């Protein structure tokens, strides 16, 4: 049975723009990113993850990037393995 997938790829290190974080991420994600020692990498990974989910649902970023969050993902060791 065919399944839909959402795929997004960016070169790691998309600049972490505070205005973008405020507009598209929720408060928990913004606080975690602001405390990060590697903001650009963490911002890129979170953006790609969230955008992929919206693409999977068939909507663009206007579909509500700030309507769901991944604070546990941001705080987990999965980021330490990649930079």
Secondary structure, DSSP 8 states (H G I E B T S, - for coil): -----------S-----HHHHHHHS-HHHHHHHHH-SSHHHHHHHHHHHHHHHHHHHT--GGGTGGGS--HHHHHSTTTTTT-
